[in-house]
Amino acid sequence: MSVTQDDVRRIAQLARIAEPADRLEKLTEELNGILDWIDQLAEVDAADAEPMTTPLTTPLPMRDDAVTDGEIQDQVLKNAPKAEEGFFVVPKSVE
């Protein structure tokens, strides 16, 4: 597959990107290079390759999933511009 300068101009228009005319040739070359690389990847025979769920071979340590309230309400509310009765106070957004 090959991309022309008209294609790049159309893509830029659809993406709402203002590209000067002198950059169109460079962008066309870059996009064609990317598409050539994708074509090379499509030629690779990966039929015998097993899918990987993770690149890690060692299991990660797990911790118990314990629900807590954090017990740091005062520290969290200390950062709020305004707080009352243990809650953040925010401006009214719906009338």
PDB file of N, CA, C and O in Angstrom:
ATOM      1  N   MET A   1       0.849  -1.173   0.000  1.00  0.00           N
ATOM      2  CA  MET A   1       0.000   0.000   0.000  1.00  0.00           C
ATOM      3  C   MET A   1       0.891   1.232   0.000  1.00  0.00           C
ATOM      4  O   MET A   1       1.930   1.261   0.660  1.00  0.00           O
ATOM      5  N   SER A   2       0.484   2.224  -0.730  1.00  0.00           N
ATOM      6  CA  SER A   2       1.269   3.432  -0.846  1.00  0.00           C
ATOM      7  C   SER A   2       0.379   4.649  -0.585  1.00  0.00           C
ATOM      8  O   SER A   2      -0.796   4.670  -0.951  1.00  0.00           O
ATOM      9  N   VAL A   3       0.960   5.642   0.045  1.00  0.00           N
ATOM     10  CA  VAL A   3       0.250   6.869   0.366  1.00  0.00           C
ATOM     11  C   VAL A   3       0.778   7.978  -0.528  1.00  0.00           C
ATOM     12  O   VAL A   3       1.988   8.109  -0.714  1.00  0.00           O
ATOM     13  N   THR A   4      -0.121   8.772  -1.080  1.00  0.00           N
ATOM     14  CA  THR A   4       0.276   9.903  -1.924  1.00  0.00           C
ATOM     15  C   THR A   4       0.185  11.192  -1.107  1.00  0.00           C
ATOM     16  O   THR A   4      -0.328  11.203   0.012  1.00  0.00           O
ATOM     17  N   GLN A   5       0.688  12.259  -1.686  1.00  0.00           N
ATOM     18  CA  GLN A   5       0.598  13.550  -1.006  1.00  0.00           C
ATOM     19  C   GLN A   5      -0.852  13.988  -0.864  1.00  0.00           C
ATOM     20  O   GLN A   5      -1.208  14.652   0.110  1.00  0.00           O
ATOM     21  N   ASP A   6      -1.694  13.619  -1.830  1.00  0.00           N
ATOM     22  CA  ASP A   6      -3.123  13.941  -1.709  1.00  0.00           C
ATOM     23  C   ASP A   6      -3.739  13.214  -0.518  1.00  0.00           C
ATOM     24  O   ASP A   6      -4.582  13.768   0.188  1.00  0.00           O
ATOM     25  N   ASP A   7      -3.310  11.959  -0.297  1.00  0.00           N
ATOM     26  CA  ASP A   7      -3.803  11.206   0.855  1.00  0.00           C
ATOM     27  C   ASP A   7      -3.382  11.879   2.155  1.00  0.00           C
ATOM     28  O   ASP A   7      -4.183  12.010   3.080  1.00  0.00           O
ATOM     29  N   VAL A   8      -2.127  12.305   2.223  1.00  0.00           N
ATOM     30  CA  VAL A   8      -1.624  12.968   3.429  1.00  0.00           C
ATOM     31  C   VAL A   8      -2.370  14.275   3.658  1.00  0.00           C
ATOM     32  O   VAL A   8      -2.710  14.605   4.794  1.00  0.00           O
ATOM     33  N   ARG A   9      -2.624  15.013   2.599  1.00  0.00           N
ATOM     34  CA  ARG A   9      -3.363  16.269   2.710  1.00  0.00           C
ATOM     35  C   ARG A   9      -4.771  15.999   3.248  1.00  0.00           C
ATOM     36  O   ARG A   9      -5.274  16.744   4.089  1.00  0.00           O
ATOM     37  N   ARG A  10      -5.400  14.932   2.760  1.00  0.00           N
ATOM     38  CA  ARG A  10      -6.755  14.573   3.195  1.00  0.00           C
ATOM     39  C   ARG A  10      -6.745  14.108   4.656  1.00  0.00           C
ATOM     40  O   ARG A  10      -7.633  14.476   5.424  1.00  0.00           O
ATOM     41  N   ILE A  11      -5.759  13.312   5.041  1.00  0.00           N
ATOM     42  CA  ILE A  11      -5.646  12.859   6.426  1.00  0.00           C
ATOM     43  C   ILE A  11      -5.446  14.051   7.356  1.00  0.00           C
ATOM     44  O   ILE A  11      -6.063  14.123   8.419  1.00  0.00           O
ATOM     45  N   ALA A  12      -4.591  14.978   6.961  1.00  0.00           N
ATOM     46  CA  ALA A  12      -4.350  16.176   7.775  1.00  0.00           C
ATOM     47  C   ALA A  12      -5.628  16.993   7.920  1.00  0.00           C
ATOM     48  O   ALA A  12      -5.910  17.533   8.990  1.00  0.00           O
ATOM     49  N   GLN A  13      -6.392  17.080   6.845  1.00  0.00           N
ATOM     50  CA  GLN A  13      -7.651  17.829   6.895  1.00  0.00           C
ATOM     51  C   GLN A  13      -8.633  17.140   7.835  1.00  0.00           C
ATOM     52  O   GLN A  13      -9.286  17.810   8.636  1.00  0.00           O
ATOM     53  N   LEU A  14      -8.750  15.819   7.754  1.00  0.00           N
ATOM     54  CA  LEU A  14      -9.663  15.083   8.628  1.00  0.00           C
ATOM     55  C   LEU A  14      -9.253  15.183  10.093  1.00  0.00           C
ATOM     56  O   LEU A  14     -10.105  15.216  10.981  1.00  0.00           O
ATOM     57  N   ALA A  15      -7.936  15.230  10.345  1.00  0.00           N
ATOM     58  CA  ALA A  15      -7.422  15.325  11.707  1.00  0.00           C
ATOM     59  C   ALA A  15      -7.354  16.771  12.191  1.00  0.00           C
ATOM     60  O   ALA A  15      -6.949  17.036  13.322  1.00  0.00           O
ATOM     61  N   ARG A  16      -7.743  17.680  11.345  1.00  0.00           N
ATOM     62  CA  ARG A  16      -7.716  19.114  11.667  1.00  0.00           C
ATOM     63  C   ARG A  16      -6.301  19.571  12.019  1.00  0.00           C
ATOM     64  O   ARG A  16      -6.089  20.322  12.972  1.00  0.00           O
ATOM     65  N   ILE A  17      -5.333  19.094  11.217  1.00  0.00           N
ATOM     66  CA  ILE A  17      -3.931  19.461  11.398  1.00  0.00           C
ATOM     67  C   ILE A  17      -3.526  20.339  10.215  1.00  0.00           C
ATOM     68  O   ILE A  17      -3.694  19.949   9.060  1.00  0.00           O
ATOM     69  N   ALA A  18      -3.008  21.491  10.501  1.00  0.00           N
ATOM     70  CA  ALA A  18      -2.543  22.386   9.447  1.00  0.00           C
ATOM     71  C   ALA A  18      -1.095  22.044   9.126  1.00  0.00           C
ATOM     72  O   ALA A  18      -0.195  22.337   9.913  1.00  0.00           O
ATOM     73  N   GLU A  19      -0.875  21.438   7.996  1.00  0.00           N
ATOM     74  CA  GLU A  19       0.481  21.078   7.575  1.00  0.00           C
ATOM     75  C   GLU A  19       0.869  21.928   6.370  1.00  0.00           C
ATOM     76  O   GLU A  19       0.128  21.978   5.387  1.00  0.00           O
ATOM     77  N   PRO A  20       2.019  22.596   6.432  1.00  0.00           N
ATOM     78  CA  PRO A  20       2.461  23.383   5.281  1.00  0.00           C
ATOM     79  C   PRO A  20       2.802  22.462   4.106  1.00  0.00           C
ATOM     80  O   PRO A  20       3.157  21.299   4.296  1.00  0.00           O
ATOM     81  N   ALA A  21       2.690  22.990   2.919  1.00  0.00           N
ATOM     82  CA  ALA A  21       2.909  22.207   1.700  1.00  0.00           C
ATOM     83  C   ALA A  21       4.319  21.633   1.630  1.00  0.00           C
ATOM     84  O   ALA A  21       4.511  20.556   1.067  1.00  0.00           O
ATOM     85  N   ASP A  22       5.305  22.322   2.185  1.00  0.00           N
ATOM     86  CA  ASP A  22       6.673  21.827   2.106  1.00  0.00           C
ATOM     87  C   ASP A  22       6.914  20.611   3.019  1.00  0.00           C
ATOM     88  O   ASP A  22       7.925  19.926   2.864  1.00  0.00           O
ATOM     89  N   ARG A  23       6.017  20.337   3.953  1.00  0.00           N
ATOM     90  CA  ARG A  23       6.152  19.168   4.833  1.00  0.00           C
ATOM     91  C   ARG A  23       5.431  17.936   4.276  1.00  0.00           C
ATOM     92  O   ARG A  23       5.638  16.828   4.770  1.00  0.00           O
ATOM     93  N   LEU A  24       4.596  18.114   3.262  1.00  0.00           N
ATOM     94  CA  LEU A  24       3.805  16.998   2.751  1.00  0.00           C
ATOM     95  C   LEU A  24       4.678  15.872   2.197  1.00  0.00           C
ATOM     96  O   LEU A  24       4.373  14.698   2.404  1.00  0.00           O
ATOM     97  N   GLU A  25       5.746  16.213   1.504  1.00  0.00           N
ATOM     98  CA  GLU A  25       6.613  15.182   0.934  1.00  0.00           C
ATOM     99  C   GLU A  25       7.276  14.359   2.040  1.00  0.00           C
ATOM    100  O   GLU A  25       7.350  13.134   1.942  1.00  0.00           O
ATOM    101  N   LYS A  26       7.757  15.024   3.086  1.00  0.00           N
ATOM    102  CA  LYS A  26       8.392  14.329   4.211  1.00  0.00           C
ATOM    103  C   LYS A  26       7.395  13.418   4.926  1.00  0.00           C
ATOM    104  O   LYS A  26       7.718  12.277   5.256  1.00  0.00           O
ATOM    105  N   LEU A  27       6.186  13.922   5.163  1.00  0.00           N
ATOM    106  CA  LEU A  27       5.162  13.116   5.822  1.00  0.00           C
ATOM    107  C   LEU A  27       4.757  11.917   4.967  1.00  0.00           C
ATOM    108  O   LEU A  27       4.501  10.834   5.492  1.00  0.00           O
ATOM    109  N   THR A  28       4.701  12.111   3.661  1.00  0.00           N
ATOM    110  CA  THR A  28       4.366  11.013   2.757  1.00  0.00           C
ATOM    111  C   THR A  28       5.416   9.916   2.857  1.00  0.00           C
ATOM    112  O   THR A  28       5.076   8.734   2.914  1.00  0.00           O
ATOM    113  N   GLU A  29       6.693  10.298   2.878  1.00  0.00           N
ATOM    114  CA  GLU A  29       7.778   9.320   3.008  1.00  0.00           C
ATOM    115  C   GLU A  29       7.693   8.580   4.345  1.00  0.00           C
ATOM    116  O   GLU A  29       7.873   7.363   4.397  1.00  0.00           O
ATOM    117  N   GLU A  30       7.420   9.315   5.419  1.00  0.00           N
ATOM    118  CA  GLU A  30       7.331   8.690   6.731  1.00  0.00           C
ATOM    119  C   GLU A  30       6.176   7.700   6.803  1.00  0.00           C
ATOM    120  O   GLU A  30       6.341   6.590   7.309  1.00  0.00           O
ATOM    121  N   LEU A  31       5.018   8.089   6.303  1.00  0.00           N
ATOM    122  CA  LEU A  31       3.863   7.189   6.326  1.00  0.00           C
ATOM    123  C   LEU A  31       4.099   5.957   5.465  1.00  0.00           C
ATOM    124  O   LEU A  31       3.719   4.851   5.852  1.00  0.00           O
ATOM    125  N   ASN A  32       4.718   6.130   4.307  1.00  0.00           N
ATOM    126  CA  ASN A  32       5.021   4.987   3.453  1.00  0.00           C
ATOM    127  C   ASN A  32       6.038   4.058   4.128  1.00  0.00           C
ATOM    128  O   ASN A  32       5.954   2.839   3.980  1.00  0.00           O
ATOM    129  N   GLY A  33       6.986   4.620   4.859  1.00  0.00           N
ATOM    130  CA  GLY A  33       7.939   3.805   5.606  1.00  0.00           C
ATOM    131  C   GLY A  33       7.243   2.982   6.687  1.00  0.00           C
ATOM    132  O   GLY A  33       7.569   1.812   6.886  1.00  0.00           O
ATOM    133  N   ILE A  34       6.292   3.589   7.379  1.00  0.00           N
ATOM    134  CA  ILE A  34       5.534   2.879   8.412  1.00  0.00           C
ATOM    135  C   ILE A  34       4.717   1.754   7.785  1.00  0.00           C
ATOM    136  O   ILE A  34       4.681   0.641   8.310  1.00  0.00           O
ATOM    137  N   LEU A  35       4.067   2.042   6.671  1.00  0.00           N
ATOM    138  CA  LEU A  35       3.259   1.017   6.002  1.00  0.00           C
ATOM    139  C   LEU A  35       4.125  -0.117   5.464  1.00  0.00           C
ATOM    140  O   LEU A  35       3.705  -1.273   5.484  1.00  0.00           O
ATOM    141  N   ASP A  36       5.329   0.198   4.981  1.00  0.00           N
ATOM    142  CA  ASP A  36       6.249  -0.850   4.529  1.00  0.00           C
ATOM    143  C   ASP A  36       6.649  -1.747   5.698  1.00  0.00           C
ATOM    144  O   ASP A  36       6.733  -2.965   5.545  1.00  0.00           O
ATOM    145  N   TRP A  37       6.891  -1.159   6.846  1.00  0.00           N
ATOM    146  CA  TRP A  37       7.262  -1.933   8.025  1.00  0.00           C
ATOM    147  C   TRP A  37       6.108  -2.848   8.445  1.00  0.00           C
ATOM    148  O   TRP A  37       6.334  -3.993   8.837  1.00  0.00           O
ATOM    149  N   ILE A  38       4.882  -2.347   8.364  1.00  0.00           N
ATOM    150  CA  ILE A  38       3.712  -3.173   8.691  1.00  0.00           C
ATOM    151  C   ILE A  38       3.600  -4.335   7.711  1.00  0.00           C
ATOM    152  O   ILE A  38       3.256  -5.447   8.111  1.00  0.00           O
ATOM    153  N   ASP A  39       3.884  -4.093   6.436  1.00  0.00           N
ATOM    154  CA  ASP A  39       3.868  -5.173   5.452  1.00  0.00           C
ATOM    155  C   ASP A  39       4.917  -6.233   5.784  1.00  0.00           C
ATOM    156  O   ASP A  39       4.670  -7.426   5.606  1.00  0.00           O
ATOM    157  N   GLN A  40       6.082  -5.804   6.264  1.00  0.00           N
ATOM    158  CA  GLN A  40       7.114  -6.763   6.663  1.00  0.00           C
ATOM    159  C   GLN A  40       6.639  -7.609   7.837  1.00  0.00           C
ATOM    160  O   GLN A  40       6.890  -8.814   7.875  1.00  0.00           O
ATOM    161  N   LEU A  41       5.962  -6.994   8.783  1.00  0.00           N
ATOM    162  CA  LEU A  41       5.445  -7.743   9.925  1.00  0.00           C
ATOM    163  C   LEU A  41       4.391  -8.754   9.494  1.00  0.00           C
ATOM    164  O   LEU A  41       4.303  -9.840  10.068  1.00  0.00           O
ATOM    165  N   ALA A  42       3.596  -8.411   8.497  1.00  0.00           N
ATOM    166  CA  ALA A  42       2.559  -9.318   8.020  1.00  0.00           C
ATOM    167  C   ALA A  42       3.164 -10.565   7.378  1.00  0.00           C
ATOM    168  O   ALA A  42       2.508 -11.605   7.330  1.00  0.00           O
ATOM    169  N   GLU A  43       4.392 -10.484   6.889  1.00  0.00           N
ATOM    170  CA  GLU A  43       5.043 -11.620   6.245  1.00  0.00           C
ATOM    171  C   GLU A  43       5.610 -12.630   7.249  1.00  0.00           C
ATOM    172  O   GLU A  43       5.946 -13.750   6.864  1.00  0.00           O
ATOM    173  N   VAL A  44       5.722 -12.256   8.519  1.00  0.00           N
ATOM    174  CA  VAL A  44       6.302 -13.127   9.527  1.00  0.00           C
ATOM    175  C   VAL A  44       5.329 -14.269   9.827  1.00  0.00           C
ATOM    176  O   VAL A  44       4.141 -14.044  10.057  1.00  0.00           O
ATOM    177  N   ASP A  45       5.856 -15.502   9.821  1.00  0.00           N
ATOM    178  CA  ASP A  45       5.047 -16.669  10.140  1.00  0.00           C
ATOM    179  C   ASP A  45       5.043 -16.854  11.654  1.00  0.00           C
ATOM    180  O   ASP A  45       6.039 -17.287  12.232  1.00  0.00           O
ATOM    181  N   ALA A  46       3.931 -16.529  12.289  1.00  0.00           N
ATOM    182  CA  ALA A  46       3.814 -16.633  13.736  1.00  0.00           C
ATOM    183  C   ALA A  46       2.818 -17.716  14.126  1.00  0.00           C
ATOM    184  O   ALA A  46       2.273 -17.689  15.229  1.00  0.00           O
ATOM    185  N   ALA A  47       2.574 -18.670  13.228  1.00  0.00           N
ATOM    186  CA  ALA A  47       1.586 -19.706  13.485  1.00  0.00           C
ATOM    187  C   ALA A  47       1.980 -20.591  14.662  1.00  0.00           C
ATOM    188  O   ALA A  47       1.111 -21.040  15.410  1.00  0.00           O
ATOM    189  N   ASP A  48       3.276 -20.849  14.839  1.00  0.00           N
ATOM    190  CA  ASP A  48       3.735 -21.725  15.914  1.00  0.00           C
ATOM    191  C   ASP A  48       4.066 -20.976  17.204  1.00  0.00           C
ATOM    192  O   ASP A  48       4.419 -21.599  18.205  1.00  0.00           O
ATOM    193  N   ALA A  49       3.959 -19.662  17.192  1.00  0.00           N
ATOM    194  CA  ALA A  49       4.293 -18.876  18.382  1.00  0.00           C
ATOM    195  C   ALA A  49       3.122 -18.896  19.353  1.00  0.00           C
ATOM    196  O   ALA A  49       1.981 -18.625  18.982  1.00  0.00           O
ATOM    197  N   GLU A  50       3.430 -19.224  20.609  1.00  0.00           N
ATOM    198  CA  GLU A  50       2.388 -19.225  21.616  1.00  0.00           C
ATOM    199  C   GLU A  50       2.119 -17.799  22.075  1.00  0.00           C
ATOM    200  O   GLU A  50       3.053 -17.012  22.231  1.00  0.00           O
ATOM    201  N   PRO A  51       0.859 -17.461  22.291  1.00  0.00           N
ATOM    202  CA  PRO A  51       0.548 -16.105  22.743  1.00  0.00           C
ATOM    203  C   PRO A  51       1.081 -15.871  24.153  1.00  0.00           C
ATOM    204  O   PRO A  51       1.074 -16.768  24.996  1.00  0.00           O
ATOM    205  N   MET A  52       1.541 -14.649  24.386  1.00  0.00           N
ATOM    206  CA  MET A  52       2.059 -14.285  25.699  1.00  0.00           C
ATOM    207  C   MET A  52       1.018 -13.441  26.428  1.00  0.00           C
ATOM    208  O   MET A  52       0.451 -12.506  25.863  1.00  0.00           O
ATOM    209  N   THR A  53       0.783 -13.781  27.665  1.00  0.00           N
ATOM    210  CA  THR A  53      -0.089 -12.928  28.461  1.00  0.00           C
ATOM    211  C   THR A  53       0.723 -11.880  29.193  1.00  0.00           C
ATOM    212  O   THR A  53       0.218 -10.811  29.535  1.00  0.00           O
ATOM    213  N   THR A  54       2.001 -12.201  29.433  1.00  0.00           N
ATOM    214  CA  THR A  54       2.893 -11.270  30.101  1.00  0.00           C
ATOM    215  C   THR A  54       4.335 -11.653  29.771  1.00  0.00           C
ATOM    216  O   THR A  54       4.628 -12.837  29.604  1.00  0.00           O
ATOM    217  N   PRO A  55       5.229 -10.693  29.675  1.00  0.00           N
ATOM    218  CA  PRO A  55       6.623 -11.028  29.413  1.00  0.00           C
ATOM    219  C   PRO A  55       7.357 -11.508  30.664  1.00  0.00           C
ATOM    220  O   PRO A  55       8.505 -11.944  30.574  1.00  0.00           O
ATOM    221  N   LEU A  56       6.714 -11.434  31.821  1.00  0.00           N
ATOM    222  CA  LEU A  56       7.363 -11.844  33.066  1.00  0.00           C
ATOM    223  C   LEU A  56       7.279 -13.357  33.232  1.00  0.00           C
ATOM    224  O   LEU A  56       6.226 -13.957  33.022  1.00  0.00           O
ATOM    225  N   THR A  57       8.384 -13.956  33.607  1.00  0.00           N
ATOM    226  CA  THR A  57       8.383 -15.400  33.811  1.00  0.00           C
ATOM    227  C   THR A  57       8.214 -15.767  35.278  1.00  0.00           C
ATOM    228  O   THR A  57       7.845 -16.900  35.587  1.00  0.00           O
ATOM    229  N   THR A  58       8.473 -14.844  36.178  1.00  0.00           N
ATOM    230  CA  THR A  58       8.313 -15.127  37.596  1.00  0.00           C
ATOM    231  C   THR A  58       6.988 -14.541  38.072  1.00  0.00           C
ATOM    232  O   THR A  58       6.599 -13.459  37.634  1.00  0.00           O
ATOM    233  N   PRO A  59       6.299 -15.235  38.953  1.00  0.00           N
ATOM    234  CA  PRO A  59       5.021 -14.694  39.439  1.00  0.00           C
ATOM    235  C   PRO A  59       5.251 -13.470  40.324  1.00  0.00           C
ATOM    236  O   PRO A  59       6.246 -13.384  41.043  1.00  0.00           O
ATOM    237  N   LEU A  60       4.337 -12.554  40.260  1.00  0.00           N
ATOM    238  CA  LEU A  60       4.425 -11.359  41.091  1.00  0.00           C
ATOM    239  C   LEU A  60       3.872 -11.665  42.477  1.00  0.00           C
ATOM    240  O   LEU A  60       2.927 -12.443  42.608  1.00  0.00           O
ATOM    241  N   PRO A  61       4.442 -11.070  43.498  1.00  0.00           N
ATOM    242  CA  PRO A  61       3.900 -11.312  44.845  1.00  0.00           C
ATOM    243  C   PRO A  61       2.502 -10.706  44.961  1.00  0.00           C
ATOM    244  O   PRO A  61       2.246  -9.597  44.492  1.00  0.00           O
ATOM    245  N   MET A  62       1.620 -11.449  45.587  1.00  0.00           N
ATOM    246  CA  MET A  62       0.250 -10.975  45.756  1.00  0.00           C
ATOM    247  C   MET A  62       0.036 -10.603  47.221  1.00  0.00           C
ATOM    248  O   MET A  62       0.687 -11.149  48.111  1.00  0.00           O
ATOM    249  N   ARG A  63      -0.871  -9.680  47.457  1.00  0.00           N
ATOM    250  CA  ARG A  63      -1.220  -9.304  48.828  1.00  0.00           C
ATOM    251  C   ARG A  63      -2.707  -9.565  49.022  1.00  0.00           C
ATOM    252  O   ARG A  63      -3.464  -9.663  48.056  1.00  0.00           O
ATOM    253  N   ASP A  64      -3.104  -9.674  50.249  1.00  0.00           N
ATOM    254  CA  ASP A  64      -4.517  -9.855  50.551  1.00  0.00           C
ATOM    255  C   ASP A  64      -5.278  -8.601  50.172  1.00  0.00           C
ATOM    256  O   ASP A  64      -4.799  -7.486  50.383  1.00  0.00           O
ATOM    257  N   ASP A  65      -6.455  -8.783  49.616  1.00  0.00           N
ATOM    258  CA  ASP A  65      -7.301  -7.666  49.235  1.00  0.00           C
ATOM    259  C   ASP A  65      -8.190  -7.320  50.422  1.00  0.00           C
ATOM    260  O   ASP A  65      -9.288  -7.855  50.575  1.00  0.00           O
ATOM    261  N   ALA A  66      -7.694  -6.419  51.251  1.00  0.00           N
ATOM    262  CA  ALA A  66      -8.421  -6.039  52.454  1.00  0.00           C
ATOM    263  C   ALA A  66      -8.983  -4.639  52.280  1.00  0.00           C
ATOM    264  O   ALA A  66      -8.262  -3.709  51.921  1.00  0.00           O
ATOM    265  N   VAL A  67     -10.272  -4.497  52.537  1.00  0.00           N
ATOM    266  CA  VAL A  67     -10.931  -3.205  52.396  1.00  0.00           C
ATOM    267  C   VAL A  67     -10.771  -2.432  53.701  1.00  0.00           C
ATOM    268  O   VAL A  67     -11.116  -2.927  54.774  1.00  0.00           O
ATOM    269  N   THR A  68     -10.243  -1.215  53.598  1.00  0.00           N
ATOM    270  CA  THR A  68     -10.118  -0.343  54.763  1.00  0.00           C
ATOM    271  C   THR A  68     -10.549   1.052  54.350  1.00  0.00           C
ATOM    272  O   THR A  68     -10.655   1.356  53.162  1.00  0.00           O
ATOM    273  N   ASP A  69     -10.790   1.877  55.319  1.00  0.00           N
ATOM    274  CA  ASP A  69     -11.155   3.260  54.992  1.00  0.00           C
ATOM    275  C   ASP A  69      -9.914   4.127  54.851  1.00  0.00           C
ATOM    276  O   ASP A  69     -10.031   5.327  54.602  1.00  0.00           O
ATOM    277  N   GLY A  70      -8.750   3.556  55.003  1.00  0.00           N
ATOM    278  CA  GLY A  70      -7.506   4.291  54.855  1.00  0.00           C
ATOM    279  C   GLY A  70      -7.048   4.950  56.127  1.00  0.00           C
ATOM    280  O   GLY A  70      -5.847   5.119  56.340  1.00  0.00           O
ATOM    281  N   GLU A  71      -7.979   5.324  56.975  1.00  0.00           N
ATOM    282  CA  GLU A  71      -7.700   5.951  58.264  1.00  0.00           C
ATOM    283  C   GLU A  71      -6.797   7.168  58.146  1.00  0.00           C
ATOM    284  O   GLU A  71      -6.004   7.446  59.046  1.00  0.00           O
ATOM    285  N   ILE A  72      -6.913   7.889  57.048  1.00  0.00           N
ATOM    286  CA  ILE A  72      -6.104   9.105  56.873  1.00  0.00           C
ATOM    287  C   ILE A  72      -6.983  10.272  56.418  1.00  0.00           C
ATOM    288  O   ILE A  72      -6.526  11.148  55.684  1.00  0.00           O
ATOM    289  N   GLN A  73      -8.246  10.280  56.858  1.00  0.00           N
ATOM    290  CA  GLN A  73      -9.180  11.322  56.429  1.00  0.00           C
ATOM    291  C   GLN A  73      -8.644  12.718  56.732  1.00  0.00           C
ATOM    292  O   GLN A  73      -8.756  13.620  55.902  1.00  0.00           O
ATOM    293  N   ASP A  74      -8.065  12.898  57.907  1.00  0.00           N
ATOM    294  CA  ASP A  74      -7.547  14.222  58.277  1.00  0.00           C
ATOM    295  C   ASP A  74      -6.431  14.665  57.333  1.00  0.00           C
ATOM    296  O   ASP A  74      -6.364  15.835  56.957  1.00  0.00           O
ATOM    297  N   GLN A  75      -5.553  13.735  56.949  1.00  0.00           N
ATOM    298  CA  GLN A  75      -4.460  14.075  56.039  1.00  0.00           C
ATOM    299  C   GLN A  75      -4.986  14.434  54.657  1.00  0.00           C
ATOM    300  O   GLN A  75      -4.474  15.353  54.018  1.00  0.00           O
ATOM    301  N   VAL A  76      -6.000  13.722  54.194  1.00  0.00           N
ATOM    302  CA  VAL A  76      -6.566  14.000  52.871  1.00  0.00           C
ATOM    303  C   VAL A  76      -7.284  15.343  52.868  1.00  0.00           C
ATOM    304  O   VAL A  76      -7.093  16.149  51.957  1.00  0.00           O
ATOM    305  N   LEU A  77      -8.101  15.586  53.873  1.00  0.00           N
ATOM    306  CA  LEU A  77      -8.863  16.834  53.926  1.00  0.00           C
ATOM    307  C   LEU A  77      -7.979  18.046  54.196  1.00  0.00           C
ATOM    308  O   LEU A  77      -8.384  19.180  53.942  1.00  0.00           O
ATOM    309  N   LYS A  78      -6.780  17.812  54.706  1.00  0.00           N
ATOM    310  CA  LYS A  78      -5.844  18.907  54.950  1.00  0.00           C
ATOM    311  C   LYS A  78      -5.488  19.612  53.634  1.00  0.00           C
ATOM    312  O   LYS A  78      -5.178  20.804  53.638  1.00  0.00           O
ATOM    313  N   ASN A  79      -5.530  18.883  52.508  1.00  0.00           N
ATOM    314  CA  ASN A  79      -5.187  19.445  51.206  1.00  0.00           C
ATOM    315  C   ASN A  79      -6.368  20.156  50.534  1.00  0.00           C
ATOM    316  O   ASN A  79      -6.182  20.824  49.517  1.00  0.00           O
ATOM    317  N   ALA A  80      -7.559  20.023  51.078  1.00  0.00           N
ATOM    318  CA  ALA A  80      -8.744  20.606  50.453  1.00  0.00           C
ATOM    319  C   ALA A  80      -8.806  22.104  50.725  1.00  0.00           C
ATOM    320  O   ALA A  80      -8.469  22.550  51.822  1.00  0.00           O
ATOM    321  N   PRO A  81      -9.238  22.889  49.725  1.00  0.00           N
ATOM    322  CA  PRO A  81      -9.405  24.318  49.967  1.00  0.00           C
ATOM    323  C   PRO A  81     -10.452  24.597  51.044  1.00  0.00           C
ATOM    324  O   PRO A  81     -10.333  25.544  51.822  1.00  0.00           O
ATOM    325  N   LYS A  82     -11.506  23.726  51.068  1.00  0.00           N
ATOM    326  CA  LYS A  82     -12.558  23.907  52.061  1.00  0.00           C
ATOM    327  C   LYS A  82     -13.150  22.537  52.378  1.00  0.00           C
ATOM    328  O   LYS A  82     -13.441  21.750  51.478  1.00  0.00           O
ATOM    329  N   ALA A  83     -13.323  22.265  53.673  1.00  0.00           N
ATOM    330  CA  ALA A  83     -13.910  20.991  54.101  1.00  0.00           C
ATOM    331  C   ALA A  83     -14.821  21.244  55.288  1.00  0.00           C
ATOM    332  O   ALA A  83     -14.549  22.106  56.124  1.00  0.00           O
ATOM    333  N   GLU A  84     -15.913  20.479  55.351  1.00  0.00           N
ATOM    334  CA  GLU A  84     -16.848  20.569  56.476  1.00  0.00           C
ATOM    335  C   GLU A  84     -17.313  19.175  56.841  1.00  0.00           C
ATOM    336  O   GLU A  84     -17.657  18.382  55.964  1.00  0.00           O
ATOM    337  N   GLU A  85     -17.326  18.876  58.108  1.00  0.00           N
ATOM    338  CA  GLU A  85     -17.836  17.620  58.649  1.00  0.00           C
ATOM    339  C   GLU A  85     -17.225  16.395  57.968  1.00  0.00           C
ATOM    340  O   GLU A  85     -17.912  15.398  57.744  1.00  0.00           O
ATOM    341  N   GLY A  86     -15.939  16.470  57.643  1.00  0.00           N
ATOM    342  CA  GLY A  86     -15.250  15.326  57.070  1.00  0.00           C
ATOM    343  C   GLY A  86     -15.433  15.155  55.570  1.00  0.00           C
ATOM    344  O   GLY A  86     -15.094  14.100  55.035  1.00  0.00           O
ATOM    345  N   PHE A  87     -15.962  16.163  54.871  1.00  0.00           N
ATOM    346  CA  PHE A  87     -16.194  16.079  53.431  1.00  0.00           C
ATOM    347  C   PHE A  87     -15.595  17.294  52.729  1.00  0.00           C
ATOM    348  O   PHE A  87     -15.428  18.353  53.335  1.00  0.00           O
ATOM    349  N   PHE A  88     -15.271  17.130  51.440  1.00  0.00           N
ATOM    350  CA  PHE A  88     -14.857  18.260  50.623  1.00  0.00           C
ATOM    351  C   PHE A  88     -16.055  19.156  50.351  1.00  0.00           C
ATOM    352  O   PHE A  88     -17.164  18.663  50.142  1.00  0.00           O
ATOM    353  N   VAL A  89     -15.846  20.448  50.352  1.00  0.00           N
ATOM    354  CA  VAL A  89     -16.887  21.400  49.992  1.00  0.00           C
ATOM    355  C   VAL A  89     -16.536  21.944  48.610  1.00  0.00           C
ATOM    356  O   VAL A  89     -15.454  22.493  48.403  1.00  0.00           O
ATOM    357  N   VAL A  90     -17.474  21.784  47.661  1.00  0.00           N
ATOM    358  CA  VAL A  90     -17.247  22.239  46.299  1.00  0.00           C
ATOM    359  C   VAL A  90     -18.357  23.185  45.902  1.00  0.00           C
ATOM    360  O   VAL A  90     -19.449  23.134  46.469  1.00  0.00           O
ATOM    361  N   PRO A  91     -18.090  24.064  44.921  1.00  0.00           N
ATOM    362  CA  PRO A  91     -19.153  24.969  44.476  1.00  0.00           C
ATOM    363  C   PRO A  91     -20.296  24.198  43.826  1.00  0.00           C
ATOM    364  O   PRO A  91     -20.078  23.137  43.240  1.00  0.00           O
ATOM    365  N   LYS A  92     -21.483  24.714  43.924  1.00  0.00           N
ATOM    366  CA  LYS A  92     -22.645  24.099  43.316  1.00  0.00           C
ATOM    367  C   LYS A  92     -22.496  24.158  41.798  1.00  0.00           C
ATOM    368  O   LYS A  92     -22.206  25.219  41.246  1.00  0.00           O
ATOM    369  N   SER A  93     -22.693  23.029  41.123  1.00  0.00           N
ATOM    370  CA  SER A  93     -22.493  23.003  39.671  1.00  0.00           C
ATOM    371  C   SER A  93     -23.811  22.854  38.912  1.00  0.00           C
ATOM    372  O   SER A  93     -23.843  23.101  37.707  1.00  0.00           O
ATOM    373  N   VAL A  94     -24.890  22.462  39.572  1.00  0.00           N
ATOM    374  CA  VAL A  94     -26.192  22.299  38.923  1.00  0.00           C
ATOM    375  C   VAL A  94     -27.185  23.164  39.655  1.00  0.00           C
ATOM    376  O   VAL A  94     -27.265  23.149  40.883  1.00  0.00           O
ATOM    377  N   GLU A  95     -27.941  23.919  38.882  1.00  0.00           N
ATOM    378  CA  GLU A  95     -28.944  24.788  39.526  1.00  0.00           C
ATOM    379  C   GLU A  95     -30.319  24.206  39.392  1.00  0.00           C
ATOM    380  O   GLU A  95     -31.288  24.796  39.870  1.00  0.00           O
TER     381      GLU A  95
END
